[in-house]
Amino acid sequence: MIHVFKHAVMITGFVFVMMLLIEYVNVLSSGTWQKHLSGNRWGQYLLTAFLGATPGCLGAFAVVAMYSHRTVSLGAVVAAMVATAGDESFVMFAIIPKQALLIHGMLFVLGVVAGGLTDLIFGRRLTAKPCAEGFIIHEDAGYDVLSCHRVLDQWRNCIPSRGILSVSLFLFIAALVTGQIGPVQWGWMKITMLLISCGAIFMVCTVPDHFLEEHLWRHVARKHVPSIFLWTFGALIAMHFFADYLHLQQAIRESTWAVLLIACLVGLIPESGPHLIFITLYANGAIPGSVLLASSIVQDGHGMLPMLAHSRRAFFGIKGVNFVVGMLCGAAGIAMGL
């Protein structure tokens, strides 16, 4: 149970710092980057599919954070979730490196195509209700971030929200460094999380009181973080208790079509772990590559957990699209003997 709690804290913490940085960059640029990205759909698909295709769930978390701020479309999230294989990417690159590279390349291409088709077919019908505040741009947003006099004066008269956010981020960084949460071993994933968190603490320490109070505290910390943590923690607890009842080995039969359906159904589980059986089966030659590809398309590890907090409608809509894409690609692969 402690492990589940730590994992929920890690996911919530990373999504939180990503949302802080997105809010910061957008207001600092007066919304320019958001307007450019929002107006370039294919640019969104390429960016989010690339983030999704990177091993682990960090890229998927970042895309969900962007979607919650209406920076990218629902199709862009689909692109990321089709392209991602979650933490299973590390296992694939460890035991089947050549095939893993090919699969991830295919996932990237399929993600871009699926994202474009999703927006083309569904448009706004599956789009979640946007965050009420969106990105609020104030006329006085062009402040001097590195004004030492202003920063020192703010800390002499530190408001409670700045103190709470600073202490929380320092504790999060300390937990990352000591291995209490996140990856235990030092690698690109741990370093990335640490650098992003350090950027967030710098921002919290230097931004003006008004920006911190309105954007970071009331909008991000108070509105989003509690629901993200509760939904993530609840989903992880549910998976912790039900994992022992998912006897996947007994469910797999001789029929490749049945295995394809099982792989896609298991892919709907927002958890890293149950999908590993299909990687193992493929590595042992028990299932074709088309089944592993379908499993990788549908499953997204923990990447979609933060979406539960933002919009259950979008969560199930994206899962449904990914399931259909996975089944179609898997069926086409089996029909071609792949």
C-alpha positions as CSV (number, residue, x, y, z in Angstrom):
1,M,0.0,0.0,0.0
2,I,2.9,2.4,0.7
3,H,4.2,1.7,-2.8
4,V,0.9,2.6,-4.3
5,F,0.8,5.8,-2.3
6,K,4.3,6.8,-3.4
7,H,3.5,6.0,-7.0
8,A,0.4,8.2,-6.8
9,V,2.4,11.0,-5.3
10,M,5.0,10.7,-8.1
11,I,2.4,10.9,-10.8
12,T,0.5,13.8,-9.2
13,G,3.8,15.6,-8.5
14,F,5.0,15.4,-12.1
15,V,1.7,16.4,-13.6
16,F,1.6,19.3,-11.1
17,V,5.0,20.7,-12.0
18,M,4.2,20.3,-15.7
19,M,1.1,22.3,-15.3
20,L,3.0,25.0,-13.3
21,L,5.6,25.3,-16.1
22,I,2.9,25.3,-18.9
23,E,1.0,28.1,-17.1
24,Y,4.2,30.0,-16.5
25,V,5.5,29.8,-20.1
26,N,2.1,30.7,-21.5
27,V,1.5,33.8,-19.4
28,L,5.1,34.9,-19.8
29,S,4.7,34.7,-23.6
30,S,1.3,36.3,-23.4
31,G,-0.2,33.1,-24.8
32,T,1.8,33.2,-28.1
33,W,3.1,29.6,-28.0
34,Q,-0.3,28.3,-27.1
35,K,-1.9,30.1,-30.0
36,H,0.7,28.8,-32.4
37,L,0.4,25.2,-31.1
38,S,-3.4,25.3,-30.9
39,G,-3.6,26.5,-34.5
40,N,-1.3,23.8,-35.9
41,R,-3.1,20.5,-35.6
42,W,-0.5,18.4,-37.4
43,G,2.2,20.0,-35.3
44,Q,0.3,18.9,-32.3
45,Y,0.0,15.3,-33.5
46,L,3.7,15.1,-34.3
47,L,4.7,16.6,-30.9
48,T,2.3,14.6,-28.8
49,A,3.1,11.3,-30.7
50,F,6.8,12.0,-30.1
51,L,6.2,12.6,-26.4
52,G,4.1,9.4,-26.2
53,A,6.7,7.3,-28.0
54,T,9.4,8.2,-25.5
55,P,9.8,5.3,-23.0
56,G,7.9,5.6,-19.8
57,C,4.8,7.7,-18.9
58,L,6.3,11.2,-18.5
59,G,5.5,12.2,-22.1
60,A,1.9,11.0,-21.7
61,F,1.5,13.0,-18.4
62,A,2.8,16.1,-20.1
63,V,0.3,15.7,-23.0
64,V,-2.6,15.4,-20.5
65,A,-1.4,18.5,-18.7
66,M,-1.4,20.4,-22.0
67,Y,-4.9,19.1,-22.9
68,S,-6.3,20.2,-19.5
69,H,-5.3,23.7,-20.5
70,R,-6.8,23.5,-24.0
71,T,-3.3,23.7,-25.6
72,V,-3.8,20.5,-27.7
73,S,-6.9,18.8,-29.1
74,L,-8.4,15.5,-28.1
75,G,-6.9,14.0,-31.3
76,A,-3.5,15.0,-30.1
77,V,-4.1,13.1,-26.8
78,V,-5.1,10.1,-28.9
79,A,-1.9,10.4,-30.9
80,A,0.1,10.3,-27.6
81,M,-1.8,7.4,-26.1
82,V,-1.6,5.3,-29.3
83,A,2.1,6.0,-29.6
84,T,3.0,5.3,-25.9
85,A,3.7,1.9,-24.5
86,G,4.2,3.2,-21.0
87,D,6.8,1.5,-18.8
88,E,6.6,-1.6,-20.9
89,S,8.8,0.3,-23.4
90,F,11.8,-0.3,-21.1
91,V,11.1,-4.0,-21.0
92,M,10.7,-4.3,-24.8
93,F,14.0,-2.4,-25.4
94,A,15.7,-4.7,-22.8
95,I,14.6,-8.1,-24.2
96,I,13.7,-7.4,-27.9
97,P,15.6,-4.2,-28.8
98,K,15.4,-4.5,-32.6
99,Q,11.7,-5.3,-32.6
100,A,11.0,-2.6,-30.0
101,L,12.5,0.1,-32.2
102,L,10.4,-1.1,-35.1
103,I,7.2,-1.2,-32.9
104,H,7.8,2.2,-31.5
105,G,8.3,3.7,-35.0
106,M,5.0,2.1,-36.1
107,L,3.3,3.4,-32.9
108,F,4.5,6.9,-33.7
109,V,3.1,6.8,-37.3
110,L,-0.2,5.2,-36.2
111,G,-0.5,7.8,-33.4
112,V,-0.2,10.7,-35.8
113,V,-2.8,9.1,-38.2
114,A,-5.2,8.1,-35.4
115,G,-5.0,11.6,-33.9
116,G,-5.8,13.3,-37.2
117,L,-8.7,10.9,-37.9
118,T,-10.1,11.4,-34.4
119,D,-10.4,15.2,-34.7
120,L,-11.7,14.8,-38.3
121,I,-14.4,12.3,-37.4
122,F,-15.5,13.4,-33.9
123,G,-14.5,17.0,-33.9
124,R,-15.7,18.5,-30.6
125,R,-18.2,15.8,-29.8
126,L,-15.7,13.9,-27.6
127,T,-14.0,17.0,-26.3
128,A,-14.2,17.3,-22.5
129,K,-15.6,20.4,-20.9
130,P,-12.6,22.8,-20.8
131,C,-11.0,24.1,-17.6
132,A,-13.1,27.1,-16.7
133,E,-10.1,29.4,-16.4
134,G,-8.1,28.2,-19.3
135,F,-5.0,30.3,-19.7
136,I,-5.8,33.7,-18.3
137,I,-3.6,36.4,-19.7
138,H,-3.3,39.7,-17.9
139,E,-2.3,43.0,-19.4
140,D,0.6,43.3,-16.9
141,A,1.9,39.8,-17.7
142,G,5.2,41.2,-19.0
143,Y,7.0,41.5,-15.7
144,D,10.7,41.3,-15.1
145,V,11.2,37.7,-13.8
146,L,14.7,38.1,-12.5
147,S,14.2,41.4,-10.6
148,C,16.3,40.7,-7.5
149,H,14.8,43.6,-5.6
150,R,11.2,42.4,-6.2
151,V,12.0,38.8,-5.4
152,L,13.7,39.7,-2.1
153,D,10.9,42.0,-1.2
154,Q,8.4,39.2,-1.9
155,W,10.3,36.8,0.4
156,R,10.5,39.3,3.2
157,N,6.7,39.5,3.0
158,C,6.1,35.9,1.9
159,I,2.5,35.1,1.3
160,P,1.2,31.7,2.6
161,S,0.6,30.2,-0.8
162,R,4.3,30.8,-1.8
163,G,5.5,29.2,1.3
164,I,3.3,26.1,0.9
165,L,4.2,25.6,-2.7
166,S,7.9,26.1,-2.1
167,V,8.0,23.6,0.8
168,S,5.9,21.1,-1.1
169,L,8.2,21.3,-4.2
170,F,11.4,21.1,-2.1
171,L,10.0,17.9,-0.4
172,F,9.1,16.5,-3.8
173,I,12.6,17.1,-5.1
174,A,14.1,15.7,-1.9
175,A,12.0,12.5,-2.3
176,L,13.1,12.2,-6.0
177,V,16.8,12.6,-5.1
178,T,16.7,10.1,-2.3
179,G,14.7,7.6,-4.3
180,Q,11.6,7.7,-2.1
181,I,9.5,8.3,-5.1
182,G,10.1,7.8,-8.8
183,P,13.0,5.8,-10.3
184,V,15.4,4.5,-7.7
185,Q,18.4,4.4,-10.2
186,W,19.7,7.5,-11.8
187,G,18.8,7.6,-15.5
188,W,17.3,10.0,-18.0
189,M,13.8,9.6,-16.5
190,K,15.0,10.6,-13.0
191,I,17.1,13.4,-14.3
192,T,14.3,14.7,-16.5
193,M,11.9,14.8,-13.5
194,L,14.5,16.5,-11.3
195,L,15.2,19.2,-13.9
196,I,11.6,20.0,-14.5
197,S,10.9,20.1,-10.8
198,C,13.9,22.5,-10.3
199,G,12.4,24.7,-13.0
200,A,9.1,24.7,-11.1
201,I,10.7,25.6,-7.8
202,F,12.6,28.5,-9.5
203,M,9.3,29.7,-10.9
204,V,7.5,29.6,-7.6
205,C,10.3,31.4,-5.9
206,T,10.5,34.3,-8.4
207,V,7.0,35.0,-9.8
208,P,5.0,38.0,-8.6
209,D,2.5,37.4,-5.8
210,H,-0.5,38.1,-8.0
211,F,0.5,35.6,-10.6
212,L,1.3,33.0,-8.0
213,E,-1.9,33.5,-6.1
214,E,-4.2,33.5,-9.1
215,H,-2.6,31.1,-11.6
216,L,-0.4,28.7,-9.6
217,W,-2.2,28.5,-6.2
218,R,-6.0,28.9,-7.0
219,H,-6.0,27.5,-10.5
220,V,-3.4,24.7,-10.5
221,A,-2.8,23.7,-6.9
222,R,-6.2,24.0,-5.4
223,K,-8.4,23.2,-8.4
224,H,-6.4,20.4,-10.1
225,V,-4.0,18.7,-7.8
226,P,-6.5,17.2,-5.2
227,S,-8.7,15.6,-7.9
228,I,-5.6,14.3,-9.8
229,F,-4.2,12.7,-6.7
230,L,-7.5,11.1,-5.5
231,W,-8.4,9.6,-8.9
232,T,-4.9,8.4,-9.5
233,F,-4.6,6.9,-6.0
234,G,-8.0,5.3,-6.2
235,A,-7.3,3.7,-9.6
236,L,-3.9,2.3,-8.3
237,I,-5.5,0.9,-5.2
238,A,-8.2,-0.8,-7.2
239,M,-5.6,-2.4,-9.5
240,H,-3.6,-3.4,-6.4
241,F,-6.5,-5.4,-5.0
242,F,-7.8,-6.8,-8.2
243,A,-4.4,-7.8,-9.8
244,D,-4.4,-11.2,-8.1
245,Y,-7.7,-12.1,-9.8
246,L,-6.5,-11.3,-13.3
247,H,-5.3,-14.8,-14.2
248,L,-4.3,-13.8,-17.8
249,Q,-2.3,-16.9,-18.4
250,Q,-5.4,-19.0,-18.0
251,A,-7.4,-16.8,-20.4
252,I,-5.0,-17.1,-23.3
253,R,-6.1,-19.9,-25.8
254,E,-4.7,-21.3,-28.9
255,S,-6.8,-19.0,-31.1
256,T,-4.8,-16.0,-32.3
257,W,-8.0,-14.0,-32.7
258,A,-9.0,-14.7,-29.1
259,V,-5.6,-13.6,-27.9
260,L,-5.9,-10.4,-29.9
261,L,-9.2,-9.6,-28.2
262,I,-7.8,-10.4,-24.8
263,A,-4.7,-8.3,-25.4
264,C,-6.8,-5.3,-26.4
265,L,-9.2,-5.8,-23.5
266,V,-6.3,-6.0,-21.1
267,G,-4.9,-2.8,-22.7
268,L,-7.9,-0.9,-21.4
269,I,-6.5,-1.3,-17.8
270,P,-4.8,1.9,-16.8
271,E,-1.9,0.1,-15.2
272,S,1.7,-0.9,-16.1
273,G,2.1,-4.6,-15.4
274,P,-0.7,-6.8,-16.9
275,H,0.5,-6.1,-20.4
276,L,4.0,-7.6,-19.7
277,I,2.7,-11.1,-20.4
278,F,2.2,-10.3,-24.1
279,I,5.8,-9.0,-24.4
280,T,7.0,-12.2,-22.7
281,L,4.8,-14.4,-25.0
282,Y,6.1,-12.6,-28.1
283,A,9.7,-12.9,-27.0
284,N,9.1,-16.6,-26.6
285,G,7.5,-16.9,-30.0
286,A,4.1,-17.8,-28.6
287,I,2.2,-14.9,-30.2
288,P,2.7,-12.9,-33.5
289,G,4.0,-9.3,-33.6
290,S,0.6,-8.1,-34.6
291,V,-0.9,-9.0,-31.2
292,L,2.0,-7.2,-29.4
293,L,1.5,-4.2,-31.6
294,A,-2.3,-4.1,-30.8
295,S,-1.5,-4.5,-27.1
296,S,0.9,-1.6,-27.3
297,I,-1.6,0.6,-29.1
298,V,-4.4,0.1,-26.6
299,Q,-2.4,0.2,-23.4
300,D,-0.9,3.4,-22.1
301,G,0.5,2.4,-18.7
302,H,-0.3,5.1,-16.1
303,G,-0.4,7.8,-18.8
304,M,-4.2,8.2,-18.8
305,L,-4.7,8.2,-15.0
306,P,-4.5,12.1,-14.7
307,M,-7.2,12.3,-17.4
308,L,-9.7,10.6,-15.0
309,A,-9.4,13.7,-12.8
310,H,-9.9,16.1,-15.6
311,S,-12.7,14.4,-17.6
312,R,-14.1,10.9,-17.3
313,R,-15.9,11.4,-20.7
314,A,-12.6,12.1,-22.4
315,F,-10.9,9.2,-20.6
316,F,-13.4,6.6,-21.8
317,G,-13.6,8.3,-25.3
318,I,-9.9,8.0,-25.8
319,K,-9.8,4.5,-24.5
320,G,-12.5,3.5,-26.9
321,V,-10.7,5.1,-29.9
322,N,-7.5,3.3,-28.9
323,F,-9.3,0.0,-28.5
324,V,-10.8,0.3,-32.0
325,V,-7.4,1.3,-33.5
326,G,-5.7,-1.6,-31.8
327,M,-8.2,-4.2,-32.9
328,L,-8.1,-3.0,-36.5
329,C,-4.3,-2.9,-36.7
330,G,-4.0,-6.3,-35.0
331,A,-6.7,-7.8,-37.2
332,A,-5.0,-6.4,-40.3
333,G,-1.6,-7.8,-39.2
334,I,-3.0,-11.3,-38.5
335,A,-4.8,-11.3,-41.9
336,M,-1.5,-10.5,-43.5
337,G,0.3,-13.2,-41.5
338,L,2.4,-10.8,-39.4
